[in-house]
């Protein structure tokens, strides 16, 4: 996978080094929130986007996806509708 920003690159490298993916996401999400708008860092984590897309395609309930990815339910519902 090609990294889309420095934090995504760091997440991929940490995962390759064997760190827990959930811990990486949680810690880097805080960093992403602090730096977004000050330097080039996407406001949305591409790893979470990929997970949401995969889970929508698998037919999981939007509320469950939202709860487990830390997103709002309407975000998931809009994403699902845009794929119809």
C-alpha positions in Angstrom: 0.0 0.0 0.0 1.3 3.5 -0.9 1.3 5.9 2.0 -0.8 9.0 1.6 0.8 11.2 4.3 3.6 10.9 6.9 1.3 9.5 9.6 0.0 6.8 7.3 3.5 6.0 6.4 4.4 5.7 10.1 1.4 3.5 10.8 2.4 1.1 8.0 6.0 1.0 9.2 4.9 0.3 12.8 2.6 -2.4 11.7 5.4 -4.0 9.7 7.5 -3.9 12.8 4.9 -6.0 14.6 3.1 -3.4 16.7 -0.6 -3.8 17.4 -2.7 -2.2 14.7 -5.4 -0.9 17.1 -2.8 0.8 19.4 -1.1 2.4 16.3 -4.4 3.8 15.1 -5.4 5.1 18.6 -2.1 6.8 19.2 -1.7 8.3 15.7 -5.3 9.5 15.7 -4.4 11.9 18.5 -1.4 13.1 16.6 -3.5 13.5 13.4 -6.0 15.6 15.3 -3.3 17.9 16.8 -1.5 18.5 13.5 -4.3 18.6 10.9 -4.4 22.1 9.4 -0.9 23.0 10.6 1.0 20.8 8.2 0.0 18.4 5.5 -1.8 15.6 7.3 -5.1 14.2 6.1 -7.9 14.7 8.6 -9.1 11.2 7.9 -7.0 8.1 8.5 -6.8 6.0 5.3 -6.5 2.8 7.3 -9.9 3.5 8.9 -11.4 4.4 5.6 -10.3 1.1 4.1 -11.7 -0.8 7.1 -15.0 1.0 6.8 -15.2 0.2 3.1 -14.4 -3.4 3.7 -17.0 -3.8 6.4 -19.7 -2.0 4.4 -19.0 -4.4 1.5 -19.2 -7.3 3.9 -22.7 -6.1 4.9 -22.0 -5.2 8.5 -24.5 -2.9 10.3 -23.5 0.8 10.1 -24.1 1.3 13.8 -21.6 -1.5 14.7 -19.0 -0.1 12.2 -19.4 3.4 13.6 -19.0 2.2 17.2 -16.0 0.1 16.5 -14.2 2.6 14.3 -14.9 5.7 16.3 -17.0 7.4 13.6 -20.5 8.8 13.7 -23.3 6.5 12.5 -24.4 9.0 9.8 -20.9 9.0 8.3 -21.1 5.3 7.8 -24.7 5.5 6.4 -23.7 8.2 3.9 -20.7 6.2 2.9 -22.9 3.1 2.3 -25.4 5.1 0.3 -22.7 6.5 -1.9 -21.7 3.0 -2.9 -25.2 2.0 -4.0 
